[in-house]
Amino acid sequence: MRLSEFQRAVTDEFGEVYGASVVRDVVLDRLQDRTAKEALDEGVDARTVWEALCAGMGVPKERWYGVGRLDPRGRG
C-alpha cells in the first residue's frame, strides 16, 4: 500500500476531517503506542499502519483490504 492509497482509504472510511484527526490523535497499541502519523513518519509500512488503524477503530475486516486504490477504469 502506498501512502496515497493509505490517505484515500482513511478518507473513504472515516471522512476527511475525522480521518485526519484519527491519524493524528488515536494512539494504537498495535503500533507500540504511537499514532498512525507517528508510525508513518518513523517509516512503518502504510499497510501495517492501515491494518492497525482498522483494528483499533473497529473497522470490519471486509473493509481492510484493497481500499485506497483507484479504479483502473478511471472511476475514482
C-alpha positions as CSV (number, residue, x, y, z in Angstrom):
1,M,0.0,0.0,0.0
2,R,1.3,3.4,-1.0
3,L,1.0,6.4,1.2
4,S,-1.5,7.9,-1.2
5,E,-3.6,4.7,-1.0
6,F,-3.5,4.9,2.8
7,Q,-4.7,8.5,2.7
8,R,-7.5,7.6,0.3
9,A,-8.5,4.7,2.5
10,V,-8.6,6.8,5.6
11,T,-10.7,9.5,3.9
12,D,-13.1,6.8,2.4
13,E,-13.5,5.1,5.8
14,F,-13.6,8.0,8.2
15,G,-14.2,11.1,6.2
16,E,-11.7,13.9,5.5
17,V,-11.9,15.8,8.8
18,Y,-12.4,12.9,11.2
19,G,-9.9,10.8,9.3
20,A,-7.2,13.4,9.7
21,S,-8.0,13.5,13.5
22,V,-7.9,9.7,13.8
23,V,-4.5,9.5,12.0
24,R,-3.1,12.4,14.1
25,D,-4.6,11.7,17.6
26,V,-5.5,8.0,18.1
27,V,-2.8,6.0,19.9
28,L,-2.7,2.4,18.8
29,D,-1.3,-0.5,20.8
30,R,-0.5,-2.4,17.6
31,L,1.9,0.4,16.7
32,Q,3.6,0.3,20.0
33,D,1.5,3.1,21.5
34,R,2.1,5.5,18.6
35,T,-0.4,7.3,16.4
36,A,-0.7,6.4,12.7
37,K,1.1,9.6,11.8
38,E,4.0,8.9,14.2
39,A,4.3,5.4,12.8
40,L,4.3,6.6,9.2
41,D,6.8,9.4,10.0
42,E,9.1,6.8,11.5
43,G,8.9,4.6,8.4
44,V,6.4,2.0,9.3
45,D,4.8,0.5,6.2
46,A,1.5,2.1,5.3
47,R,-0.3,-1.3,5.0
48,T,0.8,-2.2,8.6
49,V,-0.4,1.2,9.8
50,W,-3.7,0.9,8.0
51,E,-4.4,-2.6,9.5
52,A,-3.5,-1.3,13.0
53,L,-5.8,1.6,12.5
54,C,-8.6,-0.6,11.3
55,A,-8.2,-3.0,14.2
56,G,-8.0,-0.1,16.7
57,M,-11.1,1.6,15.3
58,G,-13.2,-1.5,14.9
59,V,-13.4,-1.4,11.1
60,P,-14.9,-4.6,9.8
61,K,-12.3,-6.9,8.3
62,E,-14.0,-7.0,4.9
63,R,-13.1,-3.3,4.5
64,W,-9.4,-3.7,5.4
65,Y,-8.1,-5.0,2.1
66,G,-8.0,-3.4,-1.4
67,V,-9.2,0.0,-0.2
68,G,-7.5,3.2,-1.3
69,R,-6.8,2.0,-4.8
70,L,-8.1,3.9,-7.7
71,D,-10.5,2.2,-10.0
72,P,-8.4,1.1,-13.1
73,R,-11.3,2.1,-15.3
74,G,-10.9,5.7,-14.2
75,R,-13.9,5.9,-12.0
76,G,-12.2,7.1,-8.9
